[in-house]
Amino acid sequence: MFYLRLARGYRVLDLGRWLLTAAAAAVVAGFLLRALGRALSDPPGAHTAAERLLWCLPPLIAVGWFAAFAARALPAQRPERMTGLTAAGAGPSRLRLLIAGEIALACALGAVVTLLLFLVLRNYLAGPSLAPELGMGVPLPPAAPIALVTLLPLVGGVAAACAVPAVQGLPGRQDPLRAHRFGWPRITAAVLLTVGGTFAELYGLRPAAAYDPKPIGLPAGLGHTSALLLGGWAAAALGAALLLGPLLAGAGRLLALGRPSVRRLLAGRGLTSTARRLSAPLAVLAFTLAVVLTSVRHWVAPGADGAGPVPAAEALLVTGCAVAAAVARLTEIRAARRPVVDTLLRLGGSPRLLASAAVLRWAVAGLLLVATGGLTAVLGAAALG
């Protein structure tokens, strides 16, 4: 009853976030139920059921990632809701559980809709092409689809509960945007990983490299690669992801260096203060886009086997969840910066000046995102050959 009353006060942004979570959960539930249907249709002794379930792991993680960022952005977007719940007697732990329950309900709705569609299609409504995917003609164990569908609200609820800090849900106790410094151990480790992984991959690509007698077969028709190339690319990608936050903070300090104009000063200080919060979603977004673009380039290359509909759908879902998580973090940062913007406007700052500073800030962040993602994509394309 509480969530029904809560839904009556939904705005467009709240409804969009809730529907996006439900839609993503519905797609992942479709992947899980397809794996179940194929496991029922396969002959005894086939060892592909575990592989199909592993294919469902990336989109499941992507839905949990998006659920975490959507839940974390909710207290900043709707402070009046948090104020009302606190006035009604809800403490920090209760607020976390309420937010996690809202996300879990969205995931449960999407999963139940997919389960109903799966059961309807299994009732001999699907064509012969979909019969192996649904396991038609084979008795369906009742516990199997229920366990798979229950997994989605569990992952979404746990991710949401872990993402919201206990003190952030209280009004007036939101963490202000401060310029956090990145420690030298992290920067040094990120640089070493990036440089070491790049040199390892270049060493594996040298003309005199020996033929690898045990190549690693990649899934989704991506061909083969060697352990050195794959390990070098993974290390360089991890290093580039860890390096994005310090690069954002360093770019903000460079913008405000010397005797900057007001626009440069506002853009630099704003970029430095948001570097830590932006680093994780932007790094995951850059890595996801790099992997997806590298895979698409390999699939459309002449002579390639291409990819089936399932890898393409999973790539689209993972990319959408990464983009949605980045947008959720941006809305959270915008809500946290609202008091600062109001103060600047009261002091005489023009909206045009603030808008130009924001454009400069996001232009620099976009260039760094393209640089790190481009490096990851180039190294991934070289590893796939």
VOPAGU-2260 file (C-alpha; in pm, 1 decimal, decimal comma):
REM VOPAGU-2260
SITE   aa  ch    i         X         Y         Z
SITE  MET   A    0       0,0       0,0       0,0
SITE  PHE   A    1     286,5     237,7      75,3
SITE  TYR   A    2     438,8     195,4    -271,5
SITE  LEU   A    3      98,3     246,3    -435,8
SITE  ARG   A    4      64,1     578,0    -255,2
SITE  LEU   A    5     421,2     662,8    -348,6
SITE  ALA   A    6     351,3     595,2    -715,9
SITE  ARG   A    7      67,8     849,2    -713,1
SITE  GLY   A    8     325,4    1122,8    -655,9
SITE  TYR   A    9     560,0    1011,6    -932,5
SITE  ARG   A   10     689,0    1273,0   -1169,5
SITE  VAL   A   11     802,9    1209,6   -1525,5
SITE  LEU   A   12    1162,0    1146,6   -1412,1
SITE  ASP   A   13    1052,0     904,4   -1139,0
SITE  LEU   A   14     822,0     716,5   -1373,7
SITE  GLY   A   15    1090,5     697,9   -1641,6
SITE  ARG   A   16    1346,6     560,5   -1398,2
SITE  TRP   A   17    1098,6     303,0   -1266,9
SITE  LEU   A   18     993,9     191,2   -1616,8
SITE  LEU   A   19    1354,7     169,9   -1736,7
SITE  THR   A   20    1440,7     -53,0   -1441,2
SITE  ALA   A   21    1139,7    -275,2   -1510,0
SITE  ALA   A   22    1220,0    -296,1   -1883,4
SITE  ALA   A   23    1584,2    -389,1   -1820,9
SITE  ALA   A   24    1478,8    -655,0   -1569,8
SITE  ALA   A   25    1225,6    -792,7   -1819,6
SITE  VAL   A   26    1495,8    -833,1   -2086,0
SITE  VAL   A   27    1733,7   -1007,9   -1846,4
SITE  ALA   A   28    1450,4   -1236,1   -1733,0
SITE  GLY   A   29    1400,1   -1323,4   -2098,4
SITE  PHE   A   30    1766,0   -1423,2   -2125,7
SITE  LEU   A   31    1742,4   -1638,1   -1812,2
SITE  LEU   A   32    1422,0   -1811,4   -1923,9
SITE  ARG   A   33    1567,1   -1871,5   -2270,3
SITE  ALA   A   34    1864,6   -2043,4   -2106,3
SITE  LEU   A   35    1618,1   -2258,3   -1912,8
SITE  GLY   A   36    1422,7   -2343,6   -2226,4
SITE  ARG   A   37    1736,3   -2441,5   -2415,3
SITE  ALA   A   38    1850,1   -2654,3   -2121,6
SITE  LEU   A   39    1518,9   -2841,4   -2136,1
SITE  SER   A   40    1542,0   -2889,9   -2513,7
SITE  ASP   A   41    1904,9   -3001,9   -2527,3
SITE  PRO   A   42    1971,5   -3374,1   -2526,6
SITE  PRO   A   43    2102,5   -3530,1   -2204,7
SITE  GLY   A   44    2475,9   -3492,0   -2163,6
SITE  ALA   A   45    2504,1   -3155,7   -2336,7
SITE  HIS   A   46    2739,8   -2920,7   -2153,2
SITE  THR   A   47    2604,8   -2588,5   -2280,4
SITE  ALA   A   48    2358,2   -2498,1   -2003,6
SITE  ALA   A   49    2628,1   -2347,4   -1780,9
SITE  GLU   A   50    2766,1   -2148,5   -2074,6
SITE  ARG   A   51    2424,0   -2002,3   -2149,1
SITE  LEU   A   52    2379,2   -1905,0   -1785,3
SITE  LEU   A   53    2719,8   -1736,9   -1791,6
SITE  TRP   A   54    2601,0   -1534,9   -2091,5
SITE  CYS   A   55    2324,2   -1400,1   -1866,6
SITE  LEU   A   56    2575,8   -1273,8   -1608,6
SITE  PRO   A   57    2686,2    -949,2   -1787,7
SITE  PRO   A   58    2331,0    -814,3   -1834,9
SITE  LEU   A   59    2242,7    -916,5   -1477,5
SITE  ILE   A   60    2541,4    -719,0   -1348,1
SITE  ALA   A   61    2445,4    -427,7   -1573,9
SITE  VAL   A   62    2093,0    -415,8   -1426,6
SITE  GLY   A   63    2236,3    -420,7   -1073,8
SITE  TRP   A   64    2478,9    -140,7   -1169,9
SITE  PHE   A   65    2196,1      75,2   -1303,5
SITE  ALA   A   66    1975,9      -1,6   -1001,9
SITE  ALA   A   67    2252,8     108,5    -766,2
SITE  PHE   A   68    2299,1     446,9    -935,2
SITE  ALA   A   69    1925,5     504,4    -972,3
SITE  ALA   A   70    1873,0     436,9    -601,1
SITE  ARG   A   71    2162,0     659,1    -498,2
SITE  ALA   A   72    2028,5     949,0    -705,7
SITE  LEU   A   73    1678,2     928,4    -557,6
SITE  PRO   A   74    1742,9    1113,5    -224,8
SITE  ALA   A   75    1909,1    1402,6    -408,2
SITE  GLN   A   76    1634,5    1424,4    -671,7
SITE  ARG   A   77    1341,5    1408,7    -428,3
SITE  PRO   A   78    1450,0    1572,1    -100,1
SITE  GLU   A   79    1088,5    1654,8     -13,1
SITE  ARG   A   80    1003,5    1284,6     -17,3
SITE  MET   A   81    1292,4    1210,8     218,8
SITE  THR   A   82    1180,7    1496,7     443,0
SITE  GLY   A   83     827,0    1360,9     463,4
SITE  LEU   A   84     941,1    1008,2     537,9
SITE  THR   A   85    1176,8    1133,1     807,7
SITE  ALA   A   86     897,6    1338,4     963,1
SITE  ALA   A   87     683,2    1023,4     965,7
SITE  GLY   A   88     945,7     847,1    1176,0
SITE  ALA   A   89    1158,0     665,3     915,6
SITE  GLY   A   90    1525,3     652,8    1009,4
SITE  PRO   A   91    1827,3     611,9     778,3
SITE  SER   A   92    1805,6     231,3     768,7
SITE  ARG   A   93    1432,4     241,4     700,9
SITE  LEU   A   94    1487,1     486,5     415,3
SITE  ARG   A   95    1745,0     256,3     258,8
SITE  LEU   A   96    1503,2     -35,0     279,6
SITE  LEU   A   97    1222,1     170,8     126,3
SITE  ILE   A   98    1439,4     277,8    -167,1
SITE  ALA   A   99    1563,0     -79,5    -214,1
SITE  GLY   A  100    1203,8    -205,6    -203,6
SITE  GLU   A  101    1101,1      41,7    -473,9
SITE  ILE   A  102    1379,3     -78,0    -704,5
SITE  ALA   A  103    1306,6    -444,1    -623,1
SITE  LEU   A  104     939,0    -397,0    -707,6
SITE  ALA   A  105    1030,2    -253,9   -1047,7
SITE  CYS   A  106    1258,9    -551,6   -1117,2
SITE  ALA   A  107     990,7    -794,3    -997,4
SITE  LEU   A  108     729,1    -638,9   -1226,2
SITE  GLY   A  109     950,5    -671,2   -1532,2
SITE  ALA   A  110    1043,9   -1028,7   -1443,6
SITE  VAL   A  111     681,5   -1134,6   -1385,2
SITE  VAL   A  112     569,7    -987,0   -1718,6
SITE  THR   A  113     842,1   -1181,9   -1898,4
SITE  LEU   A  114     751,7   -1500,2   -1709,4
SITE  LEU   A  115     386,8   -1466,5   -1809,9
SITE  LEU   A  116     485,9   -1413,1   -2172,8
SITE  PHE   A  117     715,5   -1716,7   -2153,2
SITE  LEU   A  118     436,5   -1935,2   -2018,1
SITE  VAL   A  119     188,1   -1809,9   -2278,7
SITE  LEU   A  120     428,7   -1881,7   -2563,4
SITE  ARG   A  121     500,6   -2226,4   -2422,1
SITE  ASN   A  122     131,4   -2306,1   -2450,2
SITE  TYR   A  123     187,5   -2404,0   -2813,9
SITE  LEU   A  124     147,8   -2046,8   -2936,2
SITE  ALA   A  125     506,3   -2011,5   -3055,1
SITE  GLY   A  126     623,3   -2127,1   -3393,6
SITE  PRO   A  127     867,7   -2408,8   -3464,7
SITE  SER   A  128    1160,9   -2166,4   -3468,8
SITE  LEU   A  129    1097,1   -2064,2   -3106,3
SITE  ALA   A  130    1014,6   -2412,5   -2977,2
SITE  PRO   A  131    1377,1   -2503,4   -2883,2
SITE  GLU   A  132    1424,0   -2165,3   -2712,3
SITE  LEU   A  133    1117,3   -2219,2   -2492,7
SITE  GLY   A  134    1159,7   -2589,9   -2422,0
SITE  MET   A  135     819,8   -2674,2   -2571,4
SITE  GLY   A  136     708,4   -3033,6   -2535,4
SITE  VAL   A  137     913,3   -3083,9   -2216,4
SITE  PRO   A  138     758,3   -3056,2   -1867,9
SITE  LEU   A  139     862,8   -2735,3   -1694,2
SITE  PRO   A  140     990,0   -2771,4   -1335,3
SITE  PRO   A  141     793,9   -2514,0   -1131,6
SITE  ALA   A  142    1086,9   -2420,1    -909,2
SITE  ALA   A  143    1323,7   -2336,7   -1197,6
SITE  PRO   A  144    1146,2   -2031,5   -1348,5
SITE  ILE   A  145    1048,4   -1903,4   -1003,4
SITE  ALA   A  146    1410,7   -1919,4    -886,4
SITE  LEU   A  147    1534,5   -1742,2   -1200,1
SITE  VAL   A  148    1272,2   -1468,7   -1177,3
SITE  THR   A  149    1333,5   -1416,4    -803,9
SITE  LEU   A  150    1700,9   -1353,8    -878,5
SITE  LEU   A  151    1628,0   -1019,3   -1048,5
SITE  PRO   A  152    1450,1    -832,7    -764,1
SITE  LEU   A  153    1705,3    -978,4    -523,0
SITE  VAL   A  154    1998,4    -839,4    -724,2
SITE  GLY   A  155    1827,7    -504,1    -779,6
SITE  GLY   A  156    1721,5    -464,2    -417,3
SITE  VAL   A  157    2059,9    -560,7    -272,7
SITE  ALA   A  158    2243,6    -331,1    -516,4
SITE  ALA   A  159    2013,3     -41,9    -427,0
SITE  ALA   A  160    2044,0    -100,7     -52,3
SITE  CYS   A  161    2424,4    -115,5     -71,0
SITE  ALA   A  162    2448,6     194,9    -291,4
SITE  VAL   A  163    2258,9     438,5     -68,4
SITE  PRO   A  164    2467,4     549,0     231,1
SITE  ALA   A  165    2292,5     538,5     564,6
SITE  VAL   A  166    2327,4     913,7     619,7
SITE  GLN   A  167    2249,9    1032,8     267,6
SITE  GLY   A  168    1878,5     972,5     294,6
SITE  LEU   A  169    1839,7    1223,3     577,1
SITE  PRO   A  170    1748,9    1577,9     474,0
SITE  GLY   A  171    2031,1    1825,7     521,1
SITE  ARG   A  172    2292,0    1551,0     552,8
SITE  GLN   A  173    2371,3    1499,6     186,2
SITE  ASP   A  174    2740,6    1485,2     111,2
SITE  PRO   A  175    2836,1    1821,1     -40,5
SITE  LEU   A  176    3042,9    1835,7    -356,3
SITE  ARG   A  177    3401,6    1881,9    -242,1
SITE  ALA   A  178    3726,7    1853,9    -431,5
SITE  HIS   A  179    3853,4    1509,6    -332,0
SITE  ARG   A  180    4218,8    1437,7    -396,2
SITE  PHE   A  181    4322,9    1109,4    -549,9
SITE  GLY   A  182    4606,0     939,8    -367,4
SITE  TRP   A  183    4938,3     883,8    -536,0
SITE  PRO   A  184    4921,8     503,9    -487,5
SITE  ARG   A  185    4606,9     487,9    -702,3
SITE  ILE   A  186    4752,0     716,7    -968,6
SITE  THR   A  187    5077,7     522,1    -978,0
SITE  ALA   A  188    4895,3     187,4   -1001,3
SITE  ALA   A  189    4671,3     317,8   -1280,5
SITE  VAL   A  190    4967,4     448,9   -1480,5
SITE  LEU   A  191    5162,8     127,3   -1434,4
SITE  LEU   A  192    4866,2     -84,4   -1541,8
SITE  THR   A  193    4801,6     128,0   -1850,0
SITE  VAL   A  194    5163,7     149,5   -1962,7
SITE  GLY   A  195    5244,5    -210,0   -1871,8
SITE  GLY   A  196    4935,2    -349,1   -2043,3
SITE  THR   A  197    5001,6    -143,4   -2355,5
SITE  PHE   A  198    5362,5    -256,6   -2381,5
SITE  ALA   A  199    5261,5    -618,4   -2316,0
SITE  GLU   A  200    5011,8    -603,4   -2601,6
SITE  LEU   A  201    5264,2    -434,5   -2833,8
SITE  TYR   A  202    5513,9    -705,9   -2743,3
SITE  GLY   A  203    5259,0    -971,3   -2833,6
SITE  LEU   A  204    5192,1    -797,2   -3167,7
SITE  ARG   A  205    5556,9    -772,1   -3273,1
SITE  PRO   A  206    5639,0    -929,7   -3613,5
SITE  ALA   A  207    5880,3   -1178,5   -3457,7
SITE  ALA   A  208    5624,8   -1307,9   -3206,7
SITE  ALA   A  209    5604,4   -1686,8   -3193,7
SITE  TYR   A  210    5282,4   -1857,7   -3293,3
SITE  ASP   A  211    5069,5   -1936,2   -2988,6
SITE  PRO   A  212    5001,8   -2311,9   -2991,2
SITE  LYS   A  213    4708,3   -2270,5   -2748,8
SITE  PRO   A  214    4496,6   -1975,8   -2864,4
SITE  ILE   A  215    4206,3   -1860,4   -2651,3
SITE  GLY   A  216    3870,1   -1896,1   -2821,5
SITE  LEU   A  217    3648,7   -1592,9   -2766,3
SITE  PRO   A  218    3268,8   -1620,3   -2751,1
SITE  ALA   A  219    3010,9   -1461,9   -2983,7
SITE  GLY   A  220    3215,3   -1531,5   -3296,4
SITE  LEU   A  221    3499,1   -1296,2   -3198,6
SITE  GLY   A  222    3767,1   -1537,7   -3313,2
SITE  HIS   A  223    4082,9   -1626,3   -3122,6
SITE  THR   A  224    4353,3   -1437,8   -2940,7
SITE  SER   A  225    4654,0   -1515,2   -2725,3
SITE  ALA   A  226    4681,9   -1500,9   -2347,8
SITE  LEU   A  227    4942,9   -1222,4   -2371,3
SITE  LEU   A  228    4724,3   -1001,8   -2590,3
SITE  LEU   A  229    4413,1   -1060,7   -2380,4
SITE  GLY   A  230    4597,2   -1002,8   -2051,9
SITE  GLY   A  231    4768,4    -688,2   -2180,8
SITE  TRP   A  232    4439,5    -545,8   -2305,9
SITE  ALA   A  233    4263,8    -622,5   -1975,1
SITE  ALA   A  234    4541,4    -456,4   -1773,0
SITE  ALA   A  235    4545,8    -148,6   -1996,3
SITE  ALA   A  236    4165,1    -117,8   -1986,5
SITE  LEU   A  237    4163,0    -142,1   -1605,8
SITE  GLY   A  238    4439,9     116,0   -1582,3
SITE  ALA   A  239    4258,5     356,6   -1814,9
SITE  ALA   A  240    3940,3     319,8   -1608,2
SITE  LEU   A  241    4126,3     393,4   -1283,9
SITE  LEU   A  242    4306,5     685,4   -1447,1
SITE  LEU   A  243    3990,6     863,9   -1562,2
SITE  GLY   A  244    3913,0    1012,2   -1218,9
SITE  PRO   A  245    4259,6    1166,6   -1165,2
SITE  LEU   A  246    4252,4    1294,7   -1524,0
SITE  LEU   A  247    3919,4    1468,4   -1460,6
SITE  ALA   A  248    4050,0    1626,9   -1140,5
SITE  GLY   A  249    4376,6    1728,2   -1310,2
SITE  ALA   A  250    4192,0    1880,8   -1605,1
SITE  GLY   A  251    3977,9    2082,5   -1363,8
SITE  ARG   A  252    4287,6    2216,1   -1188,2
SITE  LEU   A  253    4445,6    2305,2   -1523,7
SITE  LEU   A  254    4135,3    2501,3   -1620,6
SITE  ALA   A  255    4159,9    2704,8   -1300,7
SITE  LEU   A  256    4538,0    2750,1   -1323,1
SITE  GLY   A  257    4695,6    3094,7   -1325,3
SITE  ARG   A  258    4460,9    3391,2   -1352,3
SITE  PRO   A  259    4155,3    3229,8   -1510,5
SITE  SER   A  260    3840,6    3401,6   -1625,4
SITE  VAL   A  261    3521,2    3351,7   -1428,7
SITE  ARG   A  262    3399,6    3092,6   -1679,3
SITE  ARG   A  263    3723,9    2891,8   -1661,5
SITE  LEU   A  264    3730,3    2917,0   -1281,5
SITE  LEU   A  265    3372,9    2790,6   -1243,1
SITE  ALA   A  266    3428,6    2510,6   -1496,8
SITE  GLY   A  267    3757,5    2401,4   -1339,0
SITE  ARG   A  268    3634,5    2404,3    -980,3
SITE  GLY   A  269    3314,6    2225,1   -1080,4
SITE  LEU   A  270    3503,0    1954,5   -1270,5
SITE  THR   A  271    3746,0    1901,3    -982,5
SITE  SER   A  272    3465,6    1870,9    -726,5
SITE  THR   A  273    3271,2    1615,9    -935,6
SITE  ALA   A  274    3569,9    1409,3   -1051,2
SITE  ARG   A  275    3535,0    1137,2    -789,4
SITE  ARG   A  276    3161,0    1093,3    -839,2
SITE  LEU   A  277    3191,7    1096,1   -1217,1
SITE  SER   A  278    3489,1     862,8   -1247,2
SITE  ALA   A  279    3315,3     529,1   -1185,5
SITE  PRO   A  280    3009,1     563,8   -1416,4
SITE  LEU   A  281    3208,5     733,7   -1693,0
SITE  ALA   A  282    3485,4     472,4   -1674,0
SITE  VAL   A  283    3233,6     188,0   -1700,4
SITE  LEU   A  284    3059,2     370,3   -1986,1
SITE  ALA   A  285    3386,5     416,8   -2174,8
SITE  PHE   A  286    3483,7      52,5   -2123,2
SITE  THR   A  287    3140,0     -73,1   -2231,6
SITE  LEU   A  288    3132,1     140,3   -2546,0
SITE  ALA   A  289    3486,6      34,7   -2634,5
SITE  VAL   A  290    3405,2    -335,7   -2599,4
SITE  VAL   A  291    3076,7    -305,2   -2789,4
SITE  LEU   A  292    3228,7    -102,9   -3075,4
SITE  THR   A  293    3522,1    -343,5   -3101,6
SITE  SER   A  294    3283,9    -639,9   -3114,7
SITE  VAL   A  295    3062,5    -475,2   -3376,1
SITE  ARG   A  296    3367,9    -393,7   -3586,7
SITE  HIS   A  297    3471,5    -757,9   -3572,7
SITE  TRP   A  298    3120,7    -884,9   -3651,1
SITE  VAL   A  299    3079,2    -670,4   -3962,9
SITE  ALA   A  300    3429,3    -736,8   -4095,7
SITE  PRO   A  301    3450,1    -929,7   -4423,8
SITE  GLY   A  302    3473,5   -1303,4   -4366,5
SITE  ALA   A  303    3358,6   -1284,6   -4004,6
SITE  ASP   A  304    3094,9   -1526,6   -3878,0
SITE  GLY   A  305    2889,1   -1245,2   -3726,7
SITE  ALA   A  306    2691,5   -1265,4   -3406,9
SITE  GLY   A  307    2355,1   -1407,5   -3324,7
SITE  PRO   A  308    2064,0   -1205,6   -3188,8
SITE  VAL   A  309    2141,3   -1287,9   -2825,6
SITE  PRO   A  310    2492,2   -1129,3   -2812,0
SITE  ALA   A  311    2364,5    -826,9   -3002,5
SITE  ALA   A  312    2070,0    -785,8   -2762,9
SITE  GLU   A  313    2297,0    -826,7   -2461,2
SITE  ALA   A  314    2541,0    -567,6   -2598,5
SITE  LEU   A  315    2251,7    -325,4   -2647,8
SITE  LEU   A  316    2118,5    -388,4   -2295,6
SITE  VAL   A  317    2457,7    -351,7   -2125,7
SITE  THR   A  318    2526,2     -30,1   -2317,9
SITE  GLY   A  319    2184,9     107,9   -2227,1
SITE  CYS   A  320    2235,9      29,5   -1857,2
SITE  ALA   A  321    2580,7     194,7   -1860,8
SITE  VAL   A  322    2437,8     507,4   -2025,0
SITE  ALA   A  323    2142,3     514,9   -1785,4
SITE  ALA   A  324    2373,7     480,8   -1482,8
SITE  ALA   A  325    2585,3     772,3   -1607,6
SITE  VAL   A  326    2272,9     983,9   -1660,9
SITE  ALA   A  327    2150,3     896,9   -1309,5
SITE  ARG   A  328    2481,6    1009,7   -1162,7
SITE  LEU   A  329    2466,2    1333,1   -1364,7
SITE  THR   A  330    2118,5    1408,2   -1232,1
SITE  GLU   A  331    2241,8    1339,0    -879,2
SITE  ILE   A  332    2531,7    1581,5    -926,3
SITE  ARG   A  333    2300,2    1842,1   -1075,3
SITE  ALA   A  334    2067,1    1815,4    -777,3
SITE  ALA   A  335    2361,1    1844,3    -536,0
SITE  ARG   A  336    2489,2    2155,5    -718,8
SITE  ARG   A  337    2150,7    2328,3    -713,4
SITE  PRO   A  338    2219,1    2524,5    -388,9
SITE  VAL   A  339    2552,8    2644,4    -528,8
SITE  VAL   A  340    2388,7    2760,0    -850,9
SITE  ASP   A  341    2116,3    2941,9    -659,9
SITE  THR   A  342    2378,9    3117,4    -449,0
SITE  LEU   A  343    2572,5    3229,7    -757,1
SITE  LEU   A  344    2256,1    3363,4    -915,0
SITE  ARG   A  345    2172,1    3560,7    -600,1
SITE  LEU   A  346    2525,4    3707,5    -601,9
SITE  GLY   A  347    2472,0    3841,9    -952,5
SITE  GLY   A  348    2598,0    3562,9   -1175,7
SITE  SER   A  349    2420,6    3549,2   -1510,5
SITE  PRO   A  350    2253,7    3226,5   -1629,6
SITE  ARG   A  351    2446,1    3258,2   -1955,9
SITE  LEU   A  352    2777,4    3255,5   -1769,5
SITE  LEU   A  353    2679,1    2948,4   -1568,2
SITE  ALA   A  354    2559,0    2770,5   -1883,1
SITE  SER   A  355    2885,0    2842,9   -2069,1
SITE  ALA   A  356    3087,8    2717,6   -1770,9
SITE  ALA   A  357    2882,8    2397,5   -1767,0
SITE  VAL   A  358    2937,1    2349,3   -2142,5
SITE  LEU   A  359    3312,0    2394,0   -2098,8
SITE  ARG   A  360    3316,0    2152,0   -1804,7
SITE  TRP   A  361    3129,5    1877,5   -1989,5
SITE  ALA   A  362    3331,7    1935,0   -2308,4
SITE  VAL   A  363    3656,1    1865,4   -2121,4
SITE  ALA   A  364    3500,4    1560,4   -1951,8
SITE  GLY   A  365    3378,3    1434,2   -2290,9
SITE  LEU   A  366    3724,7    1468,9   -2444,1
SITE  LEU   A  367    3878,1    1266,5   -2160,9
SITE  LEU   A  368    3602,9    1005,6   -2196,1
SITE  VAL   A  369    3672,1     974,3   -2568,5
SITE  ALA   A  370    4046,9     951,9   -2504,1
SITE  THR   A  371    4027,9     670,7   -2247,0
SITE  GLY   A  372    3754,5     486,0   -2435,4
SITE  GLY   A  373    3942,4     524,8   -2762,9
SITE  LEU   A  374    4258,2     380,0   -2611,4
SITE  THR   A  375    4062,0      82,7   -2479,7
SITE  ALA   A  376    3890,7      31,2   -2816,9
SITE  VAL   A  377    4215,8      51,8   -3015,8
SITE  LEU   A  378    4390,7    -197,2   -2787,7
SITE  GLY   A  379    4086,8    -427,7   -2798,4
SITE  ALA   A  380    4077,4    -417,2   -3178,6
SITE  ALA   A  381    4447,8    -499,0   -3190,4
SITE  ALA   A  382    4400,5    -790,3   -2949,3
SITE  LEU   A  383    4126,5    -938,0   -3171,0
SITE  GLY   A  384    4339,1    -896,4   -3477,7
